[in-house]
Amino acid sequence: MLGEAGSDACRPDDLEERYGLKDTEYFLSPVQAQAILELRLHRLTGLEHEKLINDYKELLVQIADYMDILENQARLISVVRDELQQVHKEYGDERRTEIVGSQQDLTMEDLISEEDRVVTISQGGYAKTQPLDDYTAQRRGGMGKAAAAVKDEDFVEHLLIANTHDTLLCFSSVGKVYWLKVFHIPVASRTSRGKPIINILPLEEGERITSMLPVKEYDDEHFVFMATANGTVKKTGLNKFARQRSVGLRAIELEENDELVGTAITDGKRDVMLVSTSGKTIRFKESDVRPMGRTARGVRGIKMGDQFRMISLIIPDDDKQVLTVSENGYGKRTHICDYPVYGRGGQGVKGIQTSERNGAVVGAVQVSENDEIMLISDKGTLVRTRVEEVSIQGRNTQGVRLIKLKEGEKLVGLEQVDEPDDELINSESGS
């Protein structure tokens, strides 16, 4: 049989020349002989001798045929032609995949899935992101969950809801703006401190982030409206911030002992509301403030005493309410239509009472009935609660308890969540 197929048809590659098929005899190598000797007798007798011989003959015939194909160019081409015709007959329908000559390069951003994140920066300068659904809604007055592991002298200062593909305009205490993609901020657990912001942005010594704005695109029809702690306001075209620089750009020229505390993207036709720590709120036309360059100082927005500072900038919608919170954990909702429009630069009207029970105002956001809010304390505690559970009251009232604070703990931050979870968890402390 080996003679019919050719002496080299199934010769082991490592078999020495003196072994194998020689004329009409086959010479076994020591390894082959040992393998045969190690076969058990019952395996030898149990083999289907005739079947194995026939299978072996068939394999040798196939080997001889394949070797003939490889050695005969004309036959090889004929076999290839027959096989291609068979493939065309079975699969010769119209192509479904479009083949194009151009190539599109993928960036890191293309590989990042889009999802909403909670972006936080602590007062000590640590940044992190967390999936929004890490937090479940709690009844008003709950004790909350730890939002970050902080030291005694540190606390979460800025909280923002943004998409992973958004660009954050990060405004600093010295009036500069930096650009940062949300997905560049590391994801961390609720109890993690995060990554130092100075390792993400090129901040100077003593400089800190005071405001963040998520931006998807820059156009000629929108503005960045800015407000400082001393009550100065300014608006600059959004397109002025389109040219990104790794070292940041000057966004506003600040006076001594002033800092930028609030920003918003506007269309130039809205009203503006400013809220101070005294509880006073002023509302005026955005058109009262002309567009200015990035390095301009701005104009007066609200008049305050030296002991007070401006803490919140709102672009109002009359169908919504202003939710105001104080440092002792009390707050309320007030219809925006309750706030009259006055000229820019006045003292404003009372928005909430800053009594001994309430303490100073620490935050104010615009909300609707189906929204949720997040509250942050100086110990890193975070409570997420439904807006509909916060009472609607007039301007000159004290509000209700929104969060139970421990002894010595103060509320320092407030943020709106647009889409509430379906699940509502009752805290042990009840309603």
C-alpha positions as CSV (number, residue, x, y, z in Angstrom):
1,M,0.0,0.0,0.0
2,L,2.8,2.4,0.8
3,G,4.4,1.5,-2.5
4,E,1.2,2.5,-4.3
5,A,1.0,5.9,-2.5
6,G,4.7,6.6,-2.7
7,S,7.4,5.9,-0.1
8,D,7.2,9.5,1.3
9,A,3.4,9.7,1.4
10,C,3.2,9.2,5.2
11,R,6.8,9.0,6.3
12,P,7.4,10.7,9.7
13,D,9.5,13.8,9.3
14,D,12.0,12.9,12.0
15,L,12.4,9.2,10.8
16,E,16.0,8.4,10.0
17,E,16.9,7.3,6.4
18,R,17.7,3.7,7.4
19,Y,14.2,3.2,8.6
20,G,10.9,3.1,6.8
21,L,10.0,1.5,3.4
22,K,13.0,0.0,1.6
23,D,12.1,-1.7,-1.7
24,T,9.3,-4.1,-0.6
25,E,10.2,-4.2,3.2
26,Y,9.5,-1.8,6.0
27,F,12.2,-1.3,8.7
28,L,10.8,-0.2,12.1
29,S,12.7,2.3,14.2
30,P,13.3,1.5,17.9
31,V,10.6,4.1,18.8
32,Q,8.1,2.5,16.5
33,A,8.9,-1.0,17.7
34,Q,8.6,0.1,21.4
35,A,5.2,1.6,20.7
36,I,4.0,-1.6,19.2
37,L,5.4,-3.7,22.1
38,E,3.6,-1.4,24.6
39,L,0.2,-2.1,23.1
40,R,-1.8,-4.4,25.4
41,L,-2.8,-7.8,23.9
42,H,-6.5,-7.2,24.3
43,R,-6.2,-3.9,22.3
44,L,-4.5,-5.8,19.5
45,T,-7.1,-8.5,19.4
46,G,-10.0,-6.0,19.8
47,L,-9.0,-3.9,16.8
48,E,-11.2,-4.1,13.7
49,H,-8.3,-5.2,11.6
50,E,-10.1,-5.3,8.2
51,K,-11.7,-1.9,8.8
52,L,-8.5,-0.2,9.7
53,I,-6.8,-1.7,6.6
54,N,-9.6,-0.3,4.4
55,D,-9.5,3.2,6.1
56,Y,-5.7,3.2,5.7
57,K,-6.0,2.3,2.0
58,E,-8.5,5.1,1.5
59,L,-6.2,7.7,3.2
60,L,-3.3,6.6,1.1
61,V,-5.3,7.0,-2.1
62,Q,-6.3,10.5,-1.0
63,I,-2.8,11.4,-0.1
64,A,-1.6,10.2,-3.5
65,D,-4.3,12.3,-5.2
66,Y,-3.5,15.5,-3.3
67,M,0.2,15.1,-4.0
68,D,-0.7,14.7,-7.7
69,I,-2.7,17.9,-7.6
70,L,0.1,19.8,-6.0
71,E,2.6,18.5,-8.6
72,N,0.3,19.2,-11.6
73,Q,-0.2,22.9,-12.3
74,A,-3.0,22.4,-14.9
75,R,-4.9,20.1,-12.5
76,L,-4.4,22.5,-9.6
77,I,-6.0,25.4,-11.6
78,S,-8.9,23.1,-12.6
79,V,-9.6,22.1,-9.0
80,V,-9.5,25.8,-7.8
81,R,-11.9,26.8,-10.7
82,D,-14.4,24.0,-9.8
83,E,-14.4,25.0,-6.1
84,L,-14.9,28.7,-6.9
85,Q,-17.8,27.9,-9.2
86,Q,-19.4,25.8,-6.4
87,V,-19.0,28.7,-4.0
88,H,-20.5,31.1,-6.5
89,K,-23.4,28.7,-7.0
90,E,-24.2,28.4,-3.3
91,Y,-23.4,32.0,-2.1
92,G,-23.4,34.1,-5.2
93,D,-26.1,36.7,-4.0
94,E,-25.5,40.4,-3.9
95,R,-23.0,41.8,-1.4
96,R,-24.5,43.1,1.7
97,T,-21.4,44.8,3.2
98,E,-20.3,47.9,1.5
99,I,-16.5,48.1,1.0
100,V,-15.1,51.6,0.8
101,G,-11.6,52.8,0.1
102,S,-11.4,55.4,3.0
103,Q,-10.3,54.7,6.5
104,Q,-11.7,56.4,9.6
105,D,-9.4,56.5,12.6
106,L,-10.8,55.8,16.0
107,T,-10.0,58.0,19.0
108,M,-10.2,57.2,22.7
109,E,-13.5,59.0,22.9
110,D,-15.0,56.6,20.3
111,L,-14.3,53.7,22.6
112,I,-16.0,55.3,25.6
113,S,-19.7,54.4,26.1
114,E,-22.1,57.4,26.8
115,E,-23.6,57.5,30.3
116,D,-24.4,60.0,32.9
117,R,-21.9,60.5,35.7
118,V,-21.8,62.3,39.0
119,V,-18.7,64.5,38.9
120,T,-17.4,65.7,42.3
121,I,-14.5,67.8,43.4
122,S,-13.6,68.2,47.0
123,Q,-12.5,71.3,48.8
124,G,-9.1,69.7,49.1
125,G,-8.8,69.3,45.3
126,Y,-9.8,65.6,44.7
127,A,-11.9,64.8,41.6
128,K,-13.8,61.6,40.7
129,T,-16.8,60.4,38.8
130,Q,-19.5,57.8,39.7
131,P,-22.4,56.3,37.7
132,L,-25.6,58.3,38.4
133,D,-27.5,55.1,39.4
134,D,-25.1,54.5,42.3
135,Y,-27.5,56.6,44.3
136,T,-31.1,55.6,45.0
137,A,-33.7,58.1,46.1
138,Q,-34.3,58.6,49.8
139,R,-37.2,60.2,51.7
140,R,-36.7,63.8,52.8
141,G,-34.9,63.9,56.1
142,G,-32.9,60.7,55.6
143,M,-29.3,60.3,56.9
144,G,-27.9,59.7,53.3
145,K,-24.9,57.8,52.1
146,A,-21.3,58.6,52.3
147,A,-20.4,60.4,49.0
148,A,-16.6,60.5,49.5
149,A,-14.0,59.5,52.0
150,V,-12.7,62.8,53.3
151,K,-10.4,64.0,56.0
152,D,-11.7,66.2,58.8
153,E,-10.6,69.4,57.1
154,D,-11.8,68.4,53.6
155,F,-15.3,68.1,52.1
156,V,-17.0,67.8,48.7
157,E,-17.4,71.3,47.3
158,H,-18.6,70.8,43.6
159,L,-21.1,68.3,42.3
160,L,-22.2,68.1,38.7
161,I,-24.3,65.7,36.5
162,A,-22.7,65.3,33.0
163,N,-22.3,62.8,30.2
164,T,-19.0,61.0,29.7
165,H,-18.6,62.6,26.2
166,D,-19.2,66.2,27.5
167,T,-16.4,68.7,27.8
168,L,-16.3,70.5,31.1
169,L,-15.4,74.1,31.2
170,C,-13.7,74.3,34.5
171,F,-13.6,77.9,35.9
172,S,-11.1,78.6,38.7
173,S,-10.9,80.9,41.6
174,V,-8.4,83.2,39.8
175,G,-10.8,83.6,36.8
176,K,-9.2,81.1,34.4
177,V,-11.0,78.4,32.4
178,Y,-9.7,74.9,31.7
179,W,-11.1,72.2,29.4
180,L,-11.6,68.7,30.6
181,K,-13.4,65.6,29.1
182,V,-15.6,63.9,31.7
183,F,-14.2,60.4,30.8
184,H,-10.7,61.7,31.7
185,I,-11.8,62.0,35.3
186,P,-11.2,58.6,37.0
187,V,-14.2,56.5,38.1
188,A,-14.2,55.8,41.9
189,S,-16.4,54.4,44.5
190,R,-18.5,56.5,46.9
191,T,-16.0,56.1,49.7
192,S,-12.9,56.9,47.6
193,R,-11.4,60.3,47.7
194,G,-10.6,60.3,43.9
195,K,-7.6,61.8,42.1
196,P,-5.9,65.1,42.9
197,I,-7.2,67.7,40.4
198,I,-3.7,69.1,40.1
199,N,-2.8,65.8,38.4
200,I,-5.5,66.4,35.8
201,L,-5.5,70.1,35.3
202,P,-2.4,72.5,35.3
203,L,-3.5,74.5,38.3
204,E,-1.2,77.1,39.9
205,E,-0.4,77.1,43.6
206,G,-3.4,78.2,45.6
207,E,-5.7,78.0,42.5
208,R,-8.9,75.9,42.8
209,I,-11.9,75.0,40.6
210,T,-15.0,77.0,41.6
211,S,-17.4,76.2,38.8
212,M,-18.0,73.7,36.0
213,L,-20.1,73.8,32.8
214,P,-20.8,70.7,30.6
215,V,-20.5,71.7,26.9
216,K,-21.2,69.6,23.8
217,E,-20.5,72.2,21.0
218,Y,-19.5,75.9,20.7
219,D,-21.8,78.2,18.6
220,D,-22.2,82.0,18.0
221,E,-25.7,82.2,19.5
222,H,-24.9,81.4,23.2
223,F,-23.0,83.1,26.0
224,V,-21.2,82.1,29.2
225,F,-22.7,84.2,31.9
226,M,-20.5,84.6,35.0
227,A,-21.0,85.8,38.5
228,T,-18.4,86.5,41.3
229,A,-18.6,86.3,45.1
230,N,-18.6,90.1,45.3
231,G,-21.7,90.3,43.1
232,T,-20.1,91.2,39.8
233,V,-21.6,89.7,36.6
234,K,-20.4,89.3,33.0
235,K,-21.3,87.5,29.8
236,T,-19.0,86.4,27.0
237,G,-19.8,84.6,23.8
238,L,-19.5,80.8,24.1
239,N,-17.5,80.7,20.8
240,K,-14.7,82.6,22.7
241,F,-14.0,79.4,24.6
242,A,-13.9,77.1,21.5
243,R,-10.1,77.3,21.1
244,Q,-8.8,75.1,23.8
245,R,-5.4,75.5,25.5
246,S,-3.8,73.0,27.7
247,V,-2.6,75.7,30.1
248,G,-6.1,77.4,30.3
249,L,-7.3,80.9,29.4
250,R,-8.3,84.0,31.2
251,A,-12.1,84.0,31.5
252,I,-12.7,87.1,33.7
253,E,-10.5,89.8,35.3
254,L,-11.1,89.7,39.0
255,E,-10.7,92.3,41.7
256,E,-8.6,91.7,44.8
257,N,-10.3,89.3,47.3
258,D,-13.0,88.3,44.7
259,E,-13.5,84.9,43.0
260,L,-15.7,83.4,40.3
261,V,-18.5,81.3,42.0
262,G,-21.2,80.8,39.3
263,T,-21.5,80.3,35.5
264,A,-24.3,79.4,33.1
265,I,-24.8,79.0,29.3
266,T,-27.4,81.5,28.1
267,D,-28.9,82.7,24.8
268,G,-28.8,86.5,25.7
269,K,-32.6,86.8,26.0
270,R,-33.3,85.4,29.5
271,D,-33.6,86.8,33.0
272,V,-30.9,86.3,35.6
273,M,-31.2,85.6,39.3
274,L,-28.5,85.9,41.9
275,V,-28.8,84.5,45.4
276,S,-26.6,85.6,48.3
277,T,-25.8,84.0,51.7
278,S,-28.0,86.6,53.3
279,G,-31.1,85.0,51.7
280,K,-31.6,88.0,49.4
281,T,-32.3,87.3,45.7
282,I,-32.3,89.7,42.7
283,R,-33.8,89.1,39.3
284,F,-32.9,91.2,36.3
285,K,-32.9,91.1,32.5
286,E,-29.8,89.4,30.9
287,S,-29.9,92.2,28.3
288,D,-28.9,94.6,31.1
289,V,-25.4,93.1,30.7
290,R,-23.7,93.7,27.4
291,P,-21.3,91.0,25.9
292,M,-17.7,91.5,26.9
293,G,-14.3,90.0,26.1
294,R,-12.8,87.2,28.1
295,T,-10.5,89.5,30.1
296,A,-13.1,92.2,31.0
297,R,-14.0,92.7,34.7
298,G,-17.8,92.8,34.3
299,V,-20.4,95.0,36.0
300,R,-22.3,95.0,39.4
301,G,-25.1,92.4,39.6
302,I,-26.2,92.6,43.2
303,K,-25.4,94.9,46.1
304,M,-24.5,93.2,49.4
305,G,-23.0,93.9,52.7
306,D,-19.3,93.1,53.3
307,Q,-20.2,90.1,55.5
308,F,-22.2,88.4,52.7
309,R,-21.3,86.8,49.4
310,M,-23.1,85.7,46.3
311,I,-23.5,81.9,46.1
312,S,-25.8,81.0,43.3
313,L,-26.5,82.0,39.7
314,I,-29.9,80.9,38.2
315,I,-31.4,81.4,34.7
316,P,-35.1,81.3,35.6
317,D,-38.0,79.6,34.0
318,D,-41.4,80.8,35.2
319,D,-42.9,77.3,35.1
320,K,-40.4,76.1,37.7
321,Q,-39.4,76.8,41.3
322,V,-36.3,77.9,43.1
323,L,-35.2,75.4,45.7
324,T,-33.1,77.1,48.4
325,V,-31.2,75.3,51.2
326,S,-29.4,76.6,54.3
327,E,-26.3,75.3,56.1
328,N,-28.3,73.7,58.9
329,G,-30.2,71.4,56.5
330,Y,-33.4,73.4,56.0
331,G,-34.9,74.4,52.6
332,K,-38.0,75.1,50.6
333,R,-39.4,75.6,47.1
334,T,-40.7,79.0,45.9
335,H,-42.4,79.8,42.6
336,I,-40.0,81.8,40.4
337,C,-42.9,84.1,39.4
338,D,-42.9,85.2,43.1
339,Y,-39.5,86.9,42.4
340,P,-40.1,90.3,40.7
341,V,-37.8,91.7,38.0
342,Y,-35.8,94.7,39.1
343,G,-32.8,96.5,37.5
344,R,-29.3,95.1,37.8
345,G,-27.2,96.2,40.8
346,G,-29.9,96.4,43.5
347,Q,-30.2,94.6,46.8
348,G,-33.0,92.2,45.7
349,V,-35.8,90.7,47.8
350,K,-35.9,88.2,50.7
351,G,-35.8,84.7,49.3
352,I,-35.6,82.7,52.5
353,Q,-35.2,83.6,56.2
354,T,-31.7,83.2,57.5
355,S,-32.6,82.6,61.1
356,E,-30.6,81.0,63.9
357,R,-32.3,77.8,63.1
358,N,-31.5,77.9,59.4
359,G,-28.1,79.5,59.3
360,A,-26.7,81.1,56.1
361,V,-27.9,80.1,52.6
362,V,-25.5,77.6,50.9
363,G,-27.2,76.8,47.7
364,A,-30.2,77.5,45.3
365,V,-31.2,75.6,42.2
366,Q,-34.1,75.8,39.7
367,V,-36.3,72.7,39.8
368,S,-39.5,71.2,38.6
369,E,-42.0,68.7,40.2
370,N,-40.4,65.5,38.8
371,D,-36.8,66.4,39.6
372,E,-34.5,65.1,42.3
373,I,-31.8,66.9,44.2
374,M,-28.6,65.9,45.8
375,L,-27.3,67.5,49.1
376,I,-23.7,67.4,50.2
377,S,-22.4,68.1,53.7
378,D,-18.9,69.1,54.9
379,K,-18.4,65.5,56.2
380,G,-19.0,64.0,52.7
381,T,-22.6,62.8,53.4
382,L,-24.9,62.8,50.3
383,V,-28.7,62.6,50.3
384,R,-30.7,62.2,47.1
385,T,-34.3,63.1,47.5
386,R,-37.4,63.9,45.3
387,V,-38.2,67.6,44.8
388,E,-42.0,66.8,45.2
389,E,-41.3,66.1,48.9
390,V,-40.0,69.6,49.6
391,S,-42.7,72.0,50.5
392,I,-43.6,75.0,48.3
393,Q,-43.6,78.2,50.5
394,G,-43.5,81.9,50.0
395,R,-40.3,83.9,49.8
396,N,-40.2,85.2,53.4
397,T,-40.3,81.8,55.1
398,Q,-37.8,79.4,56.8
399,G,-38.6,76.1,55.0
400,V,-38.5,72.5,56.2
401,R,-35.8,70.0,57.2
402,L,-34.2,68.4,54.1
403,I,-31.4,66.5,55.7
404,K,-30.6,65.3,59.2
405,L,-27.1,66.5,60.1
406,K,-24.9,65.2,62.8
407,E,-23.5,67.5,65.5
408,G,-21.0,70.0,64.0
409,E,-22.0,69.0,60.5
410,K,-23.0,71.7,57.9
411,L,-24.6,71.5,54.5
412,V,-22.3,72.9,51.8
413,G,-23.7,71.9,48.4
414,L,-26.8,71.4,46.4
415,E,-27.3,69.9,42.9
416,Q,-30.3,69.0,40.7
417,V,-30.8,65.6,39.1
418,D,-33.1,65.7,36.0
419,E,-34.2,62.0,35.8
420,P,-35.3,60.3,39.1
421,D,-34.9,56.6,39.7
422,D,-38.0,54.4,39.8
423,E,-37.0,53.0,43.1
424,L,-37.7,54.9,46.3
425,I,-36.1,53.8,49.5
426,N,-37.5,54.8,52.9
427,S,-34.8,55.8,55.4
428,E,-35.0,54.4,58.9
429,S,-35.9,57.9,60.2
430,G,-39.1,57.9,58.2
431,S,-40.8,60.7,56.3
